[in-house]
Amino acid sequence: MRKSIYEYSDYNGGEHFNTQVVVIGTGCGGASVAKKLSDQGIDVILLEQGGYYPSSKMDQNELNMAGKLYGERSFATSHDAGNVLAYGNNVGGASVHYWADSYRTPPEKIQRWRDHFQIEGHDTEDLNPAFEEIEAELNIHQADDSLFNTMNSKLRSATEALNWHAHRVPQARKNCLKSGHCMQGCRYDAKQSQLVTHIPKALKNGAKLFADARAGKLIHSKGKVTGLEVGIMDRASNKLSGKYFTISATSIVVAAGGFNSSFYLMQQTFASTLPALGKYFSMNPSTIVHAMFDEDITQWRNIPAAWGVDEYRIRTHQIQATKDQNADNYTEGGYLLMPNQLHPAALAATIPGIGKDHREWMKNLNQVGGTIAWMDDIEEELGEIRVKDDGHREVFYEYGPLTKKVLKDGIKKQVLVNFQAGAKKVLVAGIQAITFESADQIDKLEELKFEAGGLFMASPHPGGGCRMGRSIESSVVDSKHRVHGFENLFVADSSVFPTSSSLDPSLTIMAFSYIAANHIAQYINSSEVDA
Amino acid sequence: MIPRRRLLKLAVASPLVISAATQVACGFIQRGSEDISFTQFGTLLTFNHEQANTLFAFSEACLALEPGEIIDANVIARLDEEFYFVSSFIRSDFKLALNVMEYLPIVYGSFSRFSKLSTIQREDLLDKFSHTKSDTVRAVVHNLRMAVMLTFYGHESSWSAIKYDGSFSNIPAQQSTQRKHYQERTTAATQAHQHEGRKV
């Protein structure tokens, strides 16, 4: 049988490959593009700098799996240490450790991207066929009652009592065993990550997968890429081995993810001709609130989020009609609330306090539940991906005035809903360790400071940096996902989003990438190539 | 992880810290990521003696454990391994943060290095550092704290006390290619060191 998956031990260095399309990255974007292109008989090579870890390699141990599945072993943070950056560094990318929440792009986002950013061909009627196909492929369905753990059930009861609008979260799962190890990779192939869906289908279609292979220098001339150099990783030391191979291709797709695609293009020194590269970066900064209950919660079992609270997903302002939405007239909202799910290591890192105070919470960990608020990044206060003088990536994200208000309101609503759910004590995940004994103490939230490293937050939903749009001044790719100034260099991942996608972006990334694949296939089959 | 510029600004606060930071910075250049230290915590490939001692002192104050629990969880060796595999700038920043932490008490009016203080004094100082107006000091505490918490509570020796039942299917921990590599390197370095000692 023809070999389709290559790992570090398979390369000698110095090899040369020819293909029609090279896809850099194997997460939701890259894997979806590869699947759709290979469906059409197009020859594809998938490149992944991380390792290939099938489910048999997933031992459900937090630290072990962080070493296999997470970029920088989960030690990467934003510029001021305020946000832990959670992204994949493995075949399948972040889809292997995500929660499996699978939302269609919110209508107001599609409208905003079309009307304000002049995005074409990504309207509801364009995306719906892709959504339907992916939903069938990944068995996406609403969480049923069996998928509600105690914290999810408590949140459901609390929101029903408060009359807050909420919903069953759509899940990409098949025969879930409810282990609660989604963030450590699914041992049972139940979570429908790229590792068990698009990638095997692309390989079956004839695509090749090169793991432990870091994309290097793009070879290009006069707006046309012709191939690239690939550095072979030594998986044992997690460093480049010093060996390289090369690939010639008709087209190249950058799908390295929201934290890395713009960084990769900046490494190619494209920033001088693409002024928007790295800019308009979003990451759904998420505040966390821990809650102590009388009974066992055991938050680390069953699925993370079966119940989503969208009562406050849309931000509201006092002066809606003028569209002058700023911090001064902000009222409330701008985030999605969900139950949180973490295992002890990550819980310990996000439960504030030092010494005995912290230990006391840890000793009662089984009774600790809580929530998370995924903030829809403020369009006027987005961050930026930068390359530092020594060549490393910096994720620059400062909290603007409106961002601070939304984060604070998200924490406030979390405190209130956790007490409604029966919590005896609530703790904000931040260095100040603000603790509430009852909902009546909500004014204590006025003590909250927004200082560097002050809140313990995670950001697994990066977007932007290669914003889609018409103008080369304000965007990086056009509506065909093609990098401005190039005829055959494309981007297919969340980095093309003009703004935050508000909700878990995985389904949006996949649907966008299906559309990207159509444009790439058109290019491959067009007269442009012959010319 | 922590802005280098800010760390250096902090260093300006004390000649001693400048001295320490300079030593560490020189150490990065001279030894790079292949540094080997033979410490009471075992053979280390990332941290030197002083950094390992600071990390242990920080962990003791941070975790409030019974004697021996930190050793059981191999916190220093595990962190040494974790930071052996991350990017060089993250590794360098973490090491620099440790060195700043070691001399930070002096900036705050104490006449002792962090690792020489009693556990209670260290706890008090960490509480003070957590509430300081200095972004950099808070970032140093936050980063060290996060790494220590992740490592200690990621180790199964800590789980019975917090009633965590571990792997859903009782799957034995699998040693990755990288963990094997680290173990092979530390074992080889230890054996070479012992061999050198016998020759002397």
Interface residues (C-beta under 8 A of the other chain):
Chain A: G51 K57 D59 Q60 N61 E62 L63 N64 A66 G67 K68 E72 R73 S74 F75 A76 T77 H79 D80 A81 V84 L177 S179 G180 H181 R187 R235 A236 S237 N238 W300 R301 H343 P344 A345 A346 L347 A348 A349 I354 G355 K356 H358 R359 M362 K363 L365 N366 K388 D390 H392 I431 Q432 E451 A452 G453 G454 F456
Chain B: M1 I2 P3 A61 C62 L63 A64 L65 R78 E82 F83 F85 V86 S87 F89 I90 F94 E123 L126 D127 S130 H131 D135 T136 R138 A139 V141 H142 N143 R145 M146 A147 M149 L150 T151 F152 Y153 G154 H155 S158 W159 A161 I162 K163 Y164 G166 S167 F168 S169 I171 P172 A173 Q174 S176 T177 Q178 R179 K180 H181
